[in-house]
């Protein structure tokens, strides 16, 4: 029998060596997730399908195989619960703005192709290309609840307006033309005398629903206004809370260009070679913030006449020959400046006195 003369000890690793990085592109749905995994710089693997519960168990195992695990999914109706679960287990997750992931317009767009496109963009993002993904600011649970409350008030208001319009349409169809809130006591008492019983019964159904929705609307409005802090004249408790809850945190902005971009009130531009043309506003950012700022700008024309952007545009507002388009452009410019100055106020960069606000 031949004797073994090898004096070196054979070392068999108990655990396989970890890869440096694993990236996961996730296409999220209510019942299932499609996930594409990329290990280091290798070609992305075929998509896998998981239930939400099974995916979290599988994702946890990825931490044992790599030094760092990154993931991303698009913002949408699924909210941020998945993000918080992934962050809690140690995965670096980002929520990104939804975009058309079929960049080449091949006409083939599936859950698998979306997950693959996400992981390829995530790969570029992890390697340092911060323009590869448009990251969404994830609110804290408290911020998310507060924002949902203000958005629910907006939804209740939409329901009221729709039911009110349905009632006016029903009356007009039957030869009765009314303006305003027909369901309020003053007009309703007159309608009870004028209308035939069958038509009144149809209208009463809408009125009862309207009264119930309006009650909840007023309660929601009161809750939001009670949370407001003192603001410059003309801002209003509701407007200040809508802006604060949509922005989440004023400190998130590094410069005034970022603030203006979020409003979507910056003029677009199309430039190529020697040709350049200005377009309408981009409407790129938060539409609720944009609506609140336009309403606020019109109030500041009345209540803050010494505010510099208002003074600059006042000649347009007072000119009887000025067109509606000119006034719209001017008020959008005022609203954009208001957003920037509110950011400066809330981050301590200026004061109300310096802005000539009363």
MISEGU-523578 format. One record per residue (C-alpha): residue number from 1; x, y, z negated. Coordinates in Angstrom, 3 decimals. Layout:
<sites>
NUM,X,Y,Z
...
</sites>
This chain:
<sites>
1,0.000,0.000,0.000
2,1.471,3.332,1.089
3,2.042,5.767,-1.735
4,0.690,9.294,-1.402
5,3.648,11.659,-1.571
6,1.625,14.887,-1.235
7,2.200,16.807,-4.450
8,-0.016,19.780,-3.523
9,-3.437,19.835,-5.095
10,-6.336,19.921,-2.684
11,-8.623,22.815,-3.504
12,-12.173,22.407,-2.284
13,-14.131,25.624,-2.717
14,-17.252,25.108,-4.766
15,-19.034,27.918,-2.956
16,-18.769,28.981,0.683
17,-17.159,32.334,1.337
18,-19.631,35.223,1.570
19,-20.054,37.146,4.777
20,-19.489,40.869,4.579
21,-22.923,42.090,5.603
22,-26.366,40.797,6.532
23,-28.914,43.046,8.220
24,-32.645,42.364,8.415
25,-35.097,43.999,10.798
26,-38.654,43.488,9.504
27,-41.887,43.915,11.432
28,-44.457,44.121,8.640
29,-48.094,43.016,8.792
30,-50.638,42.316,6.069
31,-50.480,38.514,6.408
32,-47.037,37.868,7.850
33,-43.594,39.347,8.457
34,-41.402,38.814,11.520
35,-37.740,39.060,10.565
36,-34.601,39.146,12.705
37,-31.306,38.593,10.903
38,-27.867,39.762,12.004
39,-24.764,38.477,10.237
40,-21.888,40.972,10.371
41,-21.456,42.020,14.028
42,-22.759,38.807,15.578
43,-25.667,38.597,17.993
44,-29.012,38.896,16.186
45,-30.611,35.548,15.467
46,-34.059,34.532,16.743
47,-37.013,35.978,14.847
48,-38.447,34.078,11.909
49,-41.995,34.250,10.580
50,-42.719,34.434,6.839
51,-45.631,35.016,4.557
52,-45.014,38.029,2.281
53,-44.325,35.779,-0.718
54,-41.984,33.433,1.162
55,-40.074,36.347,2.649
56,-39.143,37.757,-0.757
57,-37.819,34.341,-1.829
58,-35.826,34.033,1.396
59,-34.522,37.608,1.143
60,-33.230,36.904,-2.359
61,-31.182,33.984,-1.024
62,-29.473,36.329,1.451
63,-27.809,38.111,-1.479
64,-25.971,34.858,-2.276
65,-24.601,34.671,1.267
66,-23.318,38.214,1.777
67,-21.564,40.972,-0.094
68,-24.271,43.433,0.976
69,-27.718,43.024,2.501
70,-29.445,45.824,4.425
71,-33.014,45.893,5.717
72,-35.484,48.257,7.313
73,-39.113,48.398,8.350
74,-41.417,51.017,9.819
75,-43.610,53.224,7.659
76,-47.287,52.485,8.029
77,-50.394,51.143,6.326
78,-48.369,48.684,4.212
79,-46.951,51.528,2.132
80,-43.793,51.230,0.045
81,-44.396,48.203,-2.174
82,-42.104,46.048,-0.020
83,-39.395,48.704,-0.195
84,-39.547,48.802,-3.968
85,-39.449,44.997,-4.204
86,-36.382,44.781,-1.961
87,-34.582,47.582,-3.798
88,-35.332,45.917,-7.142
89,-33.574,42.709,-6.096
90,-30.506,44.597,-4.825
91,-31.146,44.865,-1.089
92,-30.403,48.232,0.527
93,-33.680,48.957,2.280
94,-34.765,51.984,4.286
95,-38.237,52.866,5.555
96,-38.093,54.431,9.005
97,-40.384,56.570,11.080
98,-42.406,54.569,13.638
99,-41.174,55.018,17.206
100,-41.635,53.328,20.561
101,-39.143,50.478,20.282
102,-39.555,49.548,23.958
103,-36.926,52.084,25.013
104,-36.513,50.691,28.540
105,-40.300,50.523,29.087
106,-40.178,46.893,30.108
107,-43.805,46.444,29.204
108,-42.939,43.694,26.740
109,-43.616,44.662,23.139
110,-44.141,41.951,20.543
111,-43.466,41.528,16.847
112,-40.275,39.654,17.721
113,-38.943,42.338,20.054
114,-39.805,45.064,17.518
115,-37.930,43.263,14.734
116,-34.924,42.764,17.026
117,-34.904,46.439,18.056
118,-35.080,47.456,14.379
119,-32.110,45.300,13.364
120,-30.014,46.623,16.270
121,-30.728,50.189,15.181
122,-30.041,49.241,11.579
123,-26.668,47.841,12.673
124,-25.701,51.187,14.186
125,-27.002,53.013,11.112
126,-24.957,50.871,8.710
127,-21.831,51.467,10.789
128,-22.216,55.223,10.333
129,-24.530,56.443,13.086
130,-27.072,58.318,10.971
131,-29.055,59.283,14.071
132,-29.886,55.646,14.826
133,-32.826,55.699,12.383
134,-35.191,58.432,11.215
135,-35.400,57.723,7.491
136,-38.673,58.404,5.683
137,-38.597,59.901,2.195
138,-40.005,57.259,-0.149
139,-42.131,58.799,-2.925
140,-42.050,57.641,-6.497
141,-45.203,55.812,-7.667
142,-46.347,58.994,-9.431
143,-45.760,61.109,-6.308
144,-47.528,58.560,-4.151
145,-50.573,58.580,-6.451
146,-50.709,62.384,-6.509
147,-50.449,62.571,-2.720
148,-53.180,59.948,-2.343
149,-55.461,62.043,-4.556
150,-55.071,65.151,-2.376
151,-55.520,63.093,0.799
152,-58.657,61.507,-0.621
153,-60.085,64.986,-1.145
154,-59.394,65.676,2.522
155,-61.167,62.452,3.515
156,-64.193,63.304,1.364
157,-64.378,66.722,3.010
158,-64.320,65.060,6.446
159,-67.173,62.777,5.407
160,-69.211,65.788,4.248
161,-68.657,67.664,7.501
162,-69.535,64.624,9.591
163,-72.772,63.920,7.691
164,-73.673,67.596,7.830
165,-73.183,67.604,11.611
166,-75.281,64.444,11.954
167,-78.124,66.166,10.149
168,-77.945,69.245,12.391
169,-77.845,66.988,15.455
170,-80.943,65.117,14.281
171,-82.783,68.395,13.731
172,-81.715,69.794,17.103
173,-82.868,66.606,18.840
174,-86.291,67.252,17.326
175,-86.413,70.913,18.341
176,-85.171,72.497,15.105
177,-81.935,74.478,15.245
178,-80.165,75.214,11.963
179,-76.756,76.528,10.997
180,-74.850,76.016,7.796
181,-75.522,73.621,4.935
182,-79.027,72.415,5.584
183,-78.802,70.017,2.644
184,-78.340,72.706,0.003
185,-81.455,73.462,-2.142
186,-82.364,76.770,-0.472
187,-82.560,75.442,3.102
188,-83.806,72.015,2.059
189,-86.860,73.465,0.298
190,-87.843,75.243,3.533
191,-87.298,72.090,5.578
192,-89.575,70.066,3.301
193,-92.442,72.413,4.226
194,-91.655,72.679,7.961
195,-90.774,69.114,8.996
196,-93.003,66.132,9.569
197,-92.759,63.332,7.024
198,-91.009,60.735,9.298
199,-88.279,63.201,10.322
200,-87.868,64.406,6.759
201,-87.383,60.821,5.591
202,-84.552,60.295,8.097
203,-82.941,63.528,6.979
204,-83.344,62.658,3.297
205,-81.133,59.583,3.750
206,-78.300,61.767,5.031
207,-78.877,64.319,2.273
208,-78.648,61.762,-0.532
209,-75.356,60.451,0.828
210,-74.115,64.021,1.281
211,-74.953,64.968,-2.292
212,-73.091,61.927,-3.637
213,-70.013,62.600,-1.494
214,-70.059,66.317,-2.340
215,-70.143,65.491,-6.054
216,-67.002,63.386,-5.698
217,-65.431,66.095,-3.538
218,-65.933,68.757,-6.183
219,-64.545,66.453,-8.882
220,-61.448,65.743,-6.770
221,-60.994,69.458,-6.080
222,-61.168,70.260,-9.796
223,-58.562,67.627,-10.671
224,-56.132,68.978,-8.086
225,-56.611,72.620,-9.054
226,-56.091,71.845,-12.744
227,-52.627,70.464,-11.930
228,-51.547,73.677,-10.171
229,-48.950,76.070,-11.570
230,-48.930,79.891,-11.176
231,-48.136,80.948,-7.620
232,-47.749,84.251,-5.710
233,-50.995,85.983,-4.818
234,-52.747,84.375,-1.870
235,-51.231,80.921,-2.218
236,-54.116,79.365,-4.116
237,-54.165,76.384,-6.444
238,-55.327,73.892,-3.822
239,-52.852,75.001,-1.148
240,-49.923,74.948,-3.544
241,-50.757,71.413,-4.631
242,-51.249,70.141,-1.080
243,-47.851,71.518,-0.074
244,-46.122,70.204,-3.179
245,-47.612,66.725,-2.859
246,-46.854,66.428,0.845
247,-43.294,67.688,0.519
248,-42.658,65.533,-2.589
249,-39.491,67.381,-3.582
250,-38.186,70.738,-2.396
251,-34.619,69.723,-3.263
252,-34.630,67.130,-0.470
253,-33.845,69.868,2.086
254,-30.280,71.044,2.589
255,-30.984,74.042,4.806
256,-33.793,76.108,6.270
257,-33.691,74.274,9.598
258,-34.750,71.047,7.901
259,-37.686,72.822,6.250
260,-38.823,74.341,9.543
261,-38.477,70.994,11.299
262,-40.765,69.263,8.809
263,-43.483,71.847,9.420
264,-43.501,71.047,13.152
265,-43.899,74.784,13.783
266,-40.642,75.253,15.681
267,-40.875,76.084,19.402
268,-39.953,73.295,21.759
269,-37.405,73.803,24.521
270,-36.659,72.115,27.828
271,-33.205,72.896,29.154
272,-31.224,71.375,32.008
273,-28.304,72.973,33.796
274,-29.041,76.643,34.352
275,-32.760,76.217,33.734
276,-34.296,76.704,30.310
277,-37.933,76.973,29.303
278,-39.582,77.444,25.922
279,-42.486,75.154,25.122
280,-45.252,75.121,22.533
281,-44.463,74.117,18.968
282,-43.160,70.593,18.501
283,-45.780,69.451,15.932
284,-43.022,67.097,14.853
285,-43.530,67.072,11.114
286,-46.307,66.736,8.559
287,-49.667,67.856,10.012
288,-51.263,68.412,6.594
289,-48.421,70.702,5.645
290,-48.810,72.561,8.947
291,-52.547,73.089,8.420
292,-52.019,74.388,4.878
293,-49.306,76.793,6.059
294,-51.469,78.260,8.833
295,-54.317,78.875,6.364
296,-51.820,80.365,3.924
297,-50.338,82.642,6.587
298,-53.727,84.176,7.362
299,-54.303,84.813,3.651
300,-50.904,86.475,3.292
301,-51.749,88.838,6.136
302,-54.450,90.105,3.795
303,-52.924,89.687,0.328
304,-49.178,90.118,0.983
305,-48.871,93.045,3.437
306,-45.347,93.884,2.178
307,-43.992,90.434,3.001
308,-41.407,91.038,5.727
309,-42.606,88.471,8.328
310,-46.161,89.802,7.905
311,-45.002,93.422,8.366
312,-43.107,92.375,11.491
313,-46.250,90.868,13.076
314,-48.813,93.317,11.717
315,-48.780,95.392,14.924
316,-49.982,92.321,16.829
317,-52.735,91.538,14.327
318,-54.044,95.123,14.345
319,-53.817,95.591,18.116
320,-57.349,95.209,19.554
321,-55.865,94.441,22.966
322,-53.686,91.588,21.674
323,-54.699,88.219,23.087
324,-55.630,85.222,20.976
325,-52.498,83.425,22.149
326,-50.288,86.274,20.929
327,-51.939,86.223,17.499
328,-51.565,82.451,17.272
329,-47.862,82.661,18.058
330,-47.433,85.387,15.464
331,-49.287,83.507,12.720
332,-47.286,80.341,13.423
333,-44.083,82.353,13.018
334,-45.366,83.733,9.702
335,-46.281,80.234,8.507
336,-42.838,78.909,9.376
337,-41.179,81.722,7.414
338,-43.498,81.089,4.464
339,-42.408,77.445,4.310
340,-38.756,78.467,4.288
341,-39.288,81.115,1.621
342,-41.309,78.733,-0.561
343,-38.359,76.344,-0.355
344,-36.031,79.171,-1.385
345,-38.358,80.112,-4.253
346,-38.730,76.572,-5.574
347,-34.993,75.863,-5.420
348,-33.935,79.131,-7.085
349,-32.314,80.629,-3.978
350,-34.408,83.783,-4.187
351,-37.133,85.432,-6.258
352,-40.631,86.744,-5.605
353,-39.377,90.300,-6.153
354,-36.743,89.973,-3.429
355,-39.398,88.711,-1.031
356,-41.728,91.588,-1.962
357,-44.401,89.197,-3.182
358,-46.917,90.334,-5.747
</sites>
